[in-house]
Amino acid sequence: MEQLDKIYAAFEVAMDEKKLYKDYDFLSICLMIGADPARLDEMLFAELGYHGQDLVDFYASQDAIP
């Protein structure tokens, strides 16, 4: 479980600090942080109620609001 926590934290940094959602899709972000897309997608849905790409799309849409 500790490995999943590290991946989850890396995804959070990629989204919140690095803002990778501006230029990359969920799969690309997973590859950059060394995450298994299917496992991270499951974890995100269980924790947040969003699938990975939906979360990336949500961040991008919120970023587009002036």
C-alpha angles and dihedrals in degrees: 000000000000091000091054090051090054091049091048090051091048090052090051091053091046091053104035104032106022095032092213090164087080093068109015141053126231095268092051092049090050091052091050094053096039096247129148101240094214094050094045091047090054091048094049092049092049093047103034107015092241130107114231099257091042089055092049089049091048092052090049093049092050091048090054092060109097 
